Amino acid sequence: MSGTPTPRQALILWCLLGRHGSALQSALVPKIDKADREALLAGRYVEATKEGRSLRLTVTDRGWNWAGEHLRAPLPPNFRVLQDWLERIGADLAASGRTLADLVGPPPEAPAPAAPPARAKKPSAAKAPKKPTPKQLRARIEKAYLALTGGERAKAVRLSALRAELAEFDRATVDAGLAAILRGDETARLSQFSDPKSLDAAEREAAFSPAGEPFHILWIQS
C-alpha cells in the first residue's frame, strides 16, 4: 500500500472512527473488501483481532494521526456529503485547537452483562413434548408474536422477548422456525437493529445468526 489510503480505504477509517475507532467488520457499511482491509493492515492504519465469527478492526495511532491531518482527503464520489462535513469539522478543529480524538471522545462504557434468563425446568424424558411439525411451529411463533404485540401485526418484536415467550421449546427448535421464515415466508420477515450500539447482552444472546449475520427482530404482516 502507498503512504496514502485510497478514497475507499479512507472511508473505512472514517466508518471506524465514527464508532470511536473500533467495530466488528460485519457491522460496518458499506461492506469492506478484503483487499482494502489487508491494505490498511499492511499500512498499519488498523489492527484486526478475531471476535466470534467476525473480525474486530481497530484504528491504530497511525490511523488516528493520518485522519486528523487529512480531513480533506478524497472519499468515494457517492459520499460527498461526508466529504463536506469533514471539511467543516476540520475547519472547526483548526479554529478551536482541538484534536480529532477530543471530538470523537472515549468509547462508551460497556453495559454490565445482563443476568441470563431463567431456564424452564426440563421435563423428564417420559413427559418430553413431541417435536412440533413445521406448520405447528410457525403457528406457535405467530401466537407468541401476537401475545407480545397485544394482537397487532406489522410491529417489531425483539427475538429476546420472542424466545422467552417460546420457553417450552429449546433454542434449536425456535431457530428452525426462524430459519423457515428466513427462507421465504411471505407474511413474516427478520431484520436487524439499525443502530448496533442499541444492542445489549440479552439481544446479542438472542440473535438468530444462520450465516454469521445476526437478526434481532421479527415482523409478521397481516
C-alpha positions as MATLAB code, in Angstrom:
seq = 'MSGTPTPRQALILWCLLGRHGSALQSALVPKIDKADREALLAGRYVEATKEGRSLRLTVTDRGWNWAGEHLRAPLPPNFRVLQDWLERIGADLAASGRTLADLVGPPPEAPAPAAPPARAKKPSAAKAPKKPTPKQLRARIEKAYLALTGGERAKAVRLSALRAELAEFDRATVDAGLAAILRGDETARLSQFSDPKSLDAAEREAAFSPAGEPFHILWIQS';
ca = [
       0.000    0.000    0.000;
       1.205    3.521   -0.751;
       1.667    6.069    2.005;
      -1.831    7.456    1.394;
      -5.039    5.405    1.722;
      -7.289    5.315   -1.320;
     -10.655    7.128   -1.091;
     -12.423    3.854   -0.249;
      -9.822    2.975    2.402;
     -10.172    6.466    3.868;
     -13.932    5.843    4.063;
     -13.285    2.664    6.068;
     -11.177    4.655    8.539;
     -13.968    7.220    8.960;
     -16.535    4.454    9.465;
     -14.385    3.077   12.279;
     -13.646    6.488   13.798;
     -17.384    7.191   13.871;
     -17.583    4.204   16.242;
     -14.820    5.528   18.483;
     -12.156    3.780   16.419;
     -13.223    0.140   16.737;
     -16.023   -2.065   15.371;
     -16.777   -5.527   14.049;
     -16.172   -5.677   10.320;
     -19.600   -7.291    9.846;
     -21.260   -4.221   11.419;
     -19.719   -1.721    9.001;
     -21.489   -0.329    5.943;
     -20.517   -0.294    3.130;
     -19.089   -3.813    3.049;
     -15.314   -3.939    3.326;
     -13.398   -5.700    0.577;
     -10.596   -7.993    1.665;
      -8.079   -6.101   -0.474;
      -8.880   -2.785    1.244;
      -8.750   -4.367    4.686;
      -5.414   -6.028    4.012;
      -4.020   -2.773    2.611;
      -4.983   -0.886    5.768;
      -3.463   -3.641    7.906;
      -0.262   -3.603    5.873;
      -0.052    0.177    6.191;
      -0.547   -0.124    9.970;
      -3.613    2.119    9.881;
      -5.758   -0.542   11.556;
      -5.331   -3.722   13.578;
      -7.551   -6.807   13.384;
      -8.470   -9.328   16.066;
     -10.785  -12.318   15.819;
     -14.064  -11.876   17.705;
     -16.612  -14.639   17.338;
     -17.176  -15.258   13.639;
     -16.117  -11.766   12.656;
     -13.031   -9.550   12.794;
     -12.800   -6.530   15.053;
     -10.996   -3.700   13.293;
      -9.360   -1.035   15.456;
      -7.751    2.177   14.235;
      -4.111    2.466   15.301;
      -2.340    5.623   16.467;
      -1.015    5.920   12.929;
      -4.565    5.762   11.580;
      -5.793    8.414   14.049;
      -2.900   10.695   13.162;
      -3.490   10.291    9.443;
      -7.206   11.049    9.782;
      -6.589   14.109   11.938;
      -4.233   15.519    9.312;
      -6.320   14.559    6.262;
      -9.900   15.645    6.907;
      -9.947   16.931    3.327;
      -8.666   13.648    1.835;
     -10.884   12.497   -1.073;
     -13.642    9.958   -0.451;
     -15.687    7.939   -2.979;
     -17.959   10.249   -5.041;
     -21.156    8.839   -3.503;
     -20.044   10.127   -0.097;
     -19.796   13.804   -1.000;
     -21.979   14.816    1.942;
     -19.494   13.174    4.337;
     -16.663   14.920    2.494;
     -18.365   18.289    3.062;
     -18.961   17.589    6.745;
     -15.371   16.534    7.299;
     -14.222   19.814    5.813;
     -16.497   21.712    8.223;
     -15.172   19.632   11.134;
     -11.578   20.238   10.041;
     -12.161   23.992    9.962;
     -13.700   23.912   13.441;
     -10.842   21.854   14.887;
      -8.289   24.199   13.357;
     -10.066   27.241   14.813;
     -10.546   25.744   18.287;
      -7.206   23.982   18.563;
      -8.865   20.700   19.489;
      -7.778   17.361   18.091;
      -9.845   14.751   16.293;
      -9.548   12.495   19.347;
     -11.033   15.288   21.510;
     -14.004   15.485   19.149;
     -14.629   11.727   18.949;
     -14.127   11.191   22.670;
     -13.637    7.906   24.524;
     -15.861    4.925   23.736;
     -18.890    4.458   25.995;
     -18.534    2.034   28.856;
     -19.714   -1.461   28.037;
     -23.041   -2.243   29.734;
     -22.975   -4.647   32.630;
     -23.800   -8.154   31.430;
     -27.473   -8.952   31.871;
     -28.455  -11.832   34.065;
     -29.190  -14.884   31.919;
     -32.911  -15.565   31.522;
     -34.323  -18.220   33.785;
     -34.378  -21.533   32.025;
     -37.544  -23.548   32.071;
     -37.217  -26.741   34.058;
     -36.593  -29.590   31.691;
     -39.356  -32.173   31.780;
     -38.492  -35.760   32.392;
     -37.768  -37.881   29.364;
     -41.096  -39.693   29.751;
     -43.031  -36.395   29.602;
     -40.956  -34.606   26.969;
     -43.231  -32.868   24.448;
     -43.291  -34.055   20.900;
     -41.297  -32.056   18.425;
     -43.725  -29.772   16.540;
     -44.178  -30.031   12.795;
     -43.020  -27.004   10.743;
     -46.653  -25.884   10.407;
     -47.283  -26.211   14.148;
     -44.068  -24.365   14.963;
     -44.954  -21.493   12.591;
     -48.388  -21.208   14.211;
     -46.846  -21.211   17.720;
     -44.360  -18.477   16.734;
     -47.209  -16.328   15.414;
     -49.213  -16.908   18.588;
     -46.241  -15.791   20.698;
     -45.737  -12.773   18.427;
     -49.362  -11.660   18.822;
     -49.178  -12.154   22.582;
     -46.234   -9.751   22.692;
     -47.872   -7.129   20.421;
     -51.289   -7.262   22.052;
     -52.811   -8.865   18.974;
     -51.412   -6.348   16.474;
     -49.407   -7.171   13.361;
     -46.687   -5.311   11.449;
     -44.942   -4.468   14.713;
     -41.325   -5.161   15.605;
     -40.808   -7.885   18.215;
     -37.351   -8.490   19.640;
     -36.130  -12.060   19.425;
     -35.113  -11.902   23.090;
     -38.788  -11.413   24.020;
     -39.955  -13.996   21.478;
     -37.590  -16.664   22.811;
     -38.826  -16.005   26.347;
     -42.428  -16.402   25.134;
     -41.453  -19.709   23.493;
     -39.702  -21.069   26.569;
     -41.267  -24.515   26.084;
     -39.004  -25.054   23.061;
     -35.241  -25.393   23.033;
     -33.146  -22.910   21.069;
     -32.616  -25.285   18.133;
     -36.370  -25.713   17.658;
     -37.026  -21.952   17.703;
     -34.087  -21.422   15.330;
     -35.602  -23.962   12.941;
     -38.819  -21.936   12.874;
     -36.903  -18.684   12.281;
     -34.882  -20.336    9.525;
     -38.101  -21.346    7.764;
     -39.277  -17.727    7.897;
     -35.965  -16.508    6.531;
     -36.079  -18.982    3.645;
     -39.196  -17.394    2.196;
     -42.241  -16.718    4.380;
     -44.451  -14.231    2.513;
     -46.092  -12.938    5.703;
     -43.087  -12.665    8.016;
     -39.548  -11.392    7.927;
     -36.487  -10.988   10.127;
     -34.475   -7.780   10.381;
     -31.628   -6.145   12.298;
     -31.338   -3.156   14.577;
     -30.452   -0.046   12.569;
     -28.122    1.044   15.382;
     -25.860   -1.795   16.628;
     -24.988    0.348   19.672;
     -28.506   -0.224   20.993;
     -27.820   -3.935   21.417;
     -27.315   -5.196   24.945;
     -26.022   -8.578   26.058;
     -29.517  -10.120   26.068;
     -30.194   -9.052   22.469;
     -26.843  -10.389   21.285;
     -27.502  -13.702   23.033;
     -30.970  -13.997   21.488;
     -29.866  -13.140   17.935;
     -30.510  -15.618   15.144;
     -27.307  -15.901   13.087;
     -27.670  -18.594   10.402;
     -24.631  -17.473    8.380;
     -22.752  -15.180   10.706;
     -25.134  -12.252   10.066;
     -27.286  -11.692   13.165;
     -31.014  -10.929   13.099;
     -32.702   -9.439   16.160;
     -36.283   -8.540   15.167;
     -39.350  -10.412   13.839;
     -42.179   -8.809   11.845;
     -45.396  -10.622   10.919;
     -47.701   -8.899    8.471;
     -51.474   -9.225    8.163;
];
